[in-house]
Amino acid sequence: MNFLKFEALSSPVGRTSDILQIACVCGTESFNVYMKPTCCNISISASEATGLTYIGGVLKHKGKAVESLQASDGLQRFLQFLSQFPDSILLGHNIQNFDLPVLIHQLSKYNLLKAFETAVTGYLDTLKLSRKAFPKADVGNYKQQNLVQKLIGETYEAHNAIADVSSLQNLFNLKLKSHCVSDDIFHLSYYSCKESLDPLVKGKVISSVTLKKLVSLSLTMAKLQVIHQRDPQNGIHNVFCENIPNSKKPRVSKSKAVISKVVQYLSNL
């Protein structure tokens, strides 16, 4: 299995942002591409964070012009790089909440999402893995730059994608890989599953903690409906209360109040 370390820098900071730079590294193989923004310029805050500016059709990093491609061309080159590594896991720091949603939006925009799904087996968020592996009291905070400095004694230029992924590779190989288990890896279905269940959270039927458990089990709203329709009396109860293997803890919840709310919600659909 190949672990590819990845980061996307964007402007402005948001899930529908343009991607300005993508970097990826796997062992001694590396990839880096700059991409032109589709808007006329880069926001001041994004420029301050990344060092990138776009004036007169020229993309610059810290005042120096860099070779840049149109977004669709840059994304296709990224996919070509990924295709060299079969059975690969794409990992990054906070990619589940930020980098991947931004990348998915851009890939979908250029009809490249299917090719991306084919190229990558799964995804790993090193921010979540770091929180699991190291108590906050020991590291102070979970920013990548801080973890690299505290755990492996290195410093680097943050918010430069190629520097970020290179340092992340060292951090992962030396301090995080040994803590990684199969449950830490997620798939793109995470996002559609979470989206389908959001009405339950907004309607205060379930908590965010219960949402995470349902998503980890890939229990979408549609699947919950099928379970309830097949056995209105006990279907949801049985699924929620089933114990985790070799544990007395339930997969979802044994709370009668939670189960009752979910059953009532599904009955009213």
C-alpha positions as CSV (number, residue, x, y, z in Angstrom):
1,M,0.0,0.0,0.0
2,N,1.3,3.4,-0.9
3,F,0.8,6.5,1.3
4,L,0.7,9.7,-0.7
5,K,1.0,13.0,1.2
6,F,-1.1,15.7,-0.4
7,E,-2.0,19.3,0.1
8,A,-4.0,21.9,-2.0
9,L,-3.6,25.6,-1.4
10,S,-6.7,27.6,-2.4
11,S,-8.0,31.2,-2.7
12,P,-10.1,32.3,-1.0
13,V,-10.3,29.9,1.9
14,G,-13.6,28.1,1.2
15,R,-14.9,24.8,-0.3
16,T,-15.7,26.4,-3.7
17,S,-12.3,28.1,-3.9
18,D,-9.9,28.0,-6.8
19,I,-6.9,25.7,-6.2
20,L,-3.7,27.6,-6.6
21,Q,-1.2,24.8,-5.9
22,I,-1.3,21.1,-5.5
23,A,1.7,19.1,-4.1
24,C,2.0,15.4,-3.4
25,V,4.9,13.2,-2.4
26,C,5.4,9.4,-2.1
27,G,8.8,8.3,-1.0
28,T,11.3,10.0,-3.3
29,E,8.7,10.8,-6.0
30,S,7.1,14.2,-5.8
31,F,4.6,16.3,-7.7
32,N,4.0,20.1,-7.6
33,V,1.8,22.2,-9.9
34,Y,0.6,25.8,-9.7
35,M,-2.7,26.7,-11.3
36,K,-4.2,30.0,-12.4
37,P,-7.2,31.2,-10.5
38,T,-10.5,31.5,-12.5
39,C,-11.2,34.9,-10.8
40,C,-9.3,38.0,-11.6
41,N,-7.1,38.1,-8.5
42,I,-6.3,36.4,-5.2
43,S,-7.7,37.8,-1.9
44,I,-5.3,39.6,0.4
45,S,-5.8,37.1,3.2
46,A,-5.0,34.2,0.9
47,S,-1.9,36.0,-0.5
48,E,-0.7,36.6,3.0
49,A,-1.1,32.9,3.9
50,T,0.4,31.4,0.7
51,G,2.7,34.1,-0.6
52,L,0.9,33.8,-4.0
53,T,-0.4,36.7,-6.0
54,Y,-2.0,36.9,-9.4
55,I,-1.7,40.2,-11.3
56,G,-1.9,40.8,-15.0
57,G,-2.4,37.1,-15.7
58,V,0.9,36.2,-14.0
59,L,1.0,33.9,-10.9
60,K,3.8,34.8,-8.5
61,H,5.2,33.2,-5.3
62,K,6.8,35.7,-3.1
63,G,7.1,38.1,-6.0
64,K,8.7,35.6,-8.4
65,A,6.7,34.4,-11.4
66,V,6.0,30.6,-11.4
67,E,4.9,28.4,-14.2
68,S,1.2,27.9,-13.9
69,L,-1.5,25.9,-15.7
70,Q,-5.2,26.2,-16.3
71,A,-7.1,24.4,-13.5
72,S,-8.3,21.5,-15.7
73,D,-4.7,20.9,-17.0
74,G,-3.2,21.0,-13.5
75,L,-5.8,18.6,-12.2
76,Q,-5.2,16.2,-15.0
77,R,-1.5,16.2,-14.3
78,F,-2.2,15.5,-10.7
79,L,-4.3,12.5,-11.7
80,Q,-1.5,11.2,-13.9
81,F,0.8,11.4,-11.0
82,L,-1.6,9.5,-8.7
83,S,-2.0,6.7,-11.4
84,Q,1.6,5.7,-10.9
85,F,0.7,4.4,-7.4
86,P,-1.9,1.7,-7.4
87,D,-3.7,0.8,-4.1
88,S,-2.8,4.2,-2.7
89,I,-4.0,6.1,0.4
90,L,-4.1,9.8,0.1
91,L,-3.3,11.6,3.3
92,G,-3.0,15.1,4.5
93,H,-3.5,17.4,7.5
94,N,-7.2,18.4,7.9
95,I,-8.0,17.1,4.5
96,Q,-11.3,15.6,5.6
97,N,-12.8,19.0,6.4
98,F,-11.0,21.2,4.0
99,D,-8.6,20.0,1.2
100,L,-10.7,17.1,0.0
101,P,-14.0,19.0,-0.2
102,V,-12.2,21.8,-2.2
103,L,-10.5,19.2,-4.5
104,I,-13.8,17.3,-5.0
105,H,-15.6,20.5,-6.0
106,Q,-12.9,21.3,-8.6
107,L,-12.7,17.8,-9.9
108,S,-16.4,17.7,-10.3
109,K,-16.4,21.0,-12.1
110,Y,-14.1,19.5,-14.8
111,N,-15.7,16.0,-14.9
112,L,-12.6,14.4,-13.4
113,L,-14.1,13.1,-10.1
114,K,-14.6,9.5,-11.4
115,A,-11.0,9.3,-12.5
116,F,-9.9,10.5,-9.1
117,E,-12.0,7.9,-7.3
118,T,-10.5,5.2,-9.5
119,A,-6.9,6.3,-8.8
120,V,-7.2,6.4,-5.0
121,T,-8.2,3.6,-2.6
122,G,-8.9,5.7,0.5
123,Y,-8.0,8.8,2.5
124,L,-6.4,9.5,5.9
125,D,-6.6,12.7,7.9
126,T,-3.4,13.2,9.9
127,L,-5.0,15.8,12.0
128,K,-7.5,13.3,13.4
129,L,-4.8,10.7,13.7
130,S,-2.6,13.1,15.6
131,R,-5.4,13.8,18.1
132,K,-5.8,10.1,18.7
133,A,-2.1,9.4,19.0
134,F,-0.8,12.3,21.2
135,P,-2.5,14.0,24.2
136,K,-2.8,17.8,23.7
137,A,-0.9,18.3,27.0
138,D,2.1,16.7,25.3
139,V,2.1,18.7,22.0
140,G,0.3,22.0,22.8
141,N,-1.7,22.1,19.6
142,Y,-2.3,20.0,16.5
143,K,-1.2,22.4,13.8
144,Q,1.1,20.5,11.4
145,Q,4.0,23.0,11.8
146,N,3.9,22.6,15.6
147,L,3.7,18.8,15.5
148,V,6.6,18.7,13.1
149,Q,8.7,20.9,15.4
150,K,7.6,19.2,18.7
151,L,7.7,15.6,17.6
152,I,10.6,15.4,15.1
153,G,12.5,18.6,15.7
154,E,12.2,20.1,12.2
155,T,11.0,23.5,11.0
156,Y,9.8,24.3,7.5
157,E,8.0,27.0,5.4
158,A,4.3,26.5,6.3
159,H,1.6,27.2,3.7
160,N,4.0,26.2,0.8
161,A,2.4,23.0,-0.5
162,I,5.6,21.2,-1.4
163,A,7.2,22.0,1.9
164,D,4.1,21.0,3.8
165,V,3.8,17.6,2.2
166,S,7.5,16.8,2.5
167,S,7.4,17.6,6.3
168,L,4.2,15.7,6.6
169,Q,5.8,12.6,5.1
170,N,8.5,12.7,7.7
171,L,6.0,13.2,10.5
172,F,3.8,10.4,9.3
173,N,6.7,7.9,8.7
174,L,8.4,8.6,12.0
175,K,5.6,9.3,14.5
176,L,2.1,8.6,13.1
177,K,2.2,5.5,10.9
178,S,2.5,3.1,13.8
179,H,-0.8,4.5,15.3
180,C,-2.7,4.1,12.0
181,V,-5.4,1.4,11.8
182,S,-7.9,0.5,9.1
183,D,-10.7,2.5,10.9
184,D,-8.7,5.7,10.4
185,I,-9.1,5.4,6.6
186,F,-12.2,6.9,5.1
187,H,-13.7,7.1,1.6
188,L,-15.5,9.7,-0.5
189,S,-18.9,8.1,0.4
190,Y,-18.3,9.8,3.8
191,Y,-19.4,13.1,2.3
192,S,-22.6,11.9,0.7
193,C,-23.5,9.9,3.8
194,K,-22.9,12.9,6.1
195,E,-25.0,15.1,3.8
196,S,-27.9,12.7,3.8
197,L,-27.9,12.6,7.6
198,D,-27.6,16.4,8.2
199,P,-31.4,16.8,8.5
200,L,-31.3,14.6,11.6
201,V,-28.7,16.9,13.2
202,K,-30.5,20.1,12.2
203,G,-33.8,18.7,13.5
204,K,-32.0,17.8,16.8
205,V,-33.0,14.1,16.3
206,I,-29.4,13.0,16.8
207,S,-26.2,14.6,18.1
208,S,-23.0,15.3,16.1
209,V,-21.4,12.4,18.0
210,T,-24.2,10.0,16.8
211,L,-23.8,11.4,13.3
212,K,-20.1,10.5,13.2
213,K,-20.9,7.0,14.3
214,L,-23.5,6.5,11.6
215,V,-21.2,7.9,9.0
216,S,-18.4,5.6,10.1
217,L,-20.8,2.7,9.5
218,S,-21.9,4.2,6.1
219,L,-25.5,4.2,7.4
220,T,-27.1,6.8,5.1
221,M,-30.6,8.1,5.5
222,A,-31.7,5.8,2.7
223,K,-30.3,2.8,4.5
224,L,-31.9,3.8,7.8
225,Q,-35.3,4.1,5.9
226,V,-34.9,0.6,4.6
227,I,-34.0,-0.8,8.0
228,H,-37.0,0.9,9.5
229,Q,-39.4,-0.2,6.7
230,R,-38.4,-3.8,7.1
231,D,-38.8,-3.9,10.8
232,P,-40.6,-0.8,12.2
233,Q,-40.6,-2.1,15.7
234,N,-37.0,-3.3,16.2
235,G,-35.0,-2.5,13.1
236,I,-33.4,0.7,14.2
237,H,-33.0,-0.6,17.8
238,N,-31.2,-3.7,16.7
239,V,-28.8,-1.8,14.5
240,F,-28.0,1.0,17.0
241,C,-27.6,-1.4,20.0
242,E,-25.5,-4.0,18.3
243,N,-22.2,-4.3,20.2
244,I,-18.9,-3.5,18.6
245,P,-16.9,-6.8,18.2
246,N,-15.0,-7.7,21.4
247,S,-16.6,-4.8,23.2
248,K,-19.7,-4.0,25.3
249,K,-20.1,-0.7,23.6
250,P,-22.9,-0.3,21.0
251,R,-22.1,0.5,17.4
252,V,-24.3,3.6,17.6
253,S,-26.3,4.1,20.8
254,K,-28.4,2.2,23.4
255,S,-30.2,5.4,24.4
256,K,-33.9,4.8,24.3
257,A,-34.5,8.5,23.7
258,V,-32.2,8.6,20.7
259,I,-33.6,5.5,19.1
260,S,-37.2,6.7,19.7
261,K,-36.5,10.1,18.0
262,V,-34.9,8.4,15.0
263,V,-37.8,5.9,14.7
264,Q,-40.4,8.8,15.0
265,Y,-38.5,10.8,12.4
266,L,-38.4,7.9,9.9
267,S,-42.0,7.1,10.5
268,N,-43.0,10.6,9.6
269,L,-41.2,10.6,6.2
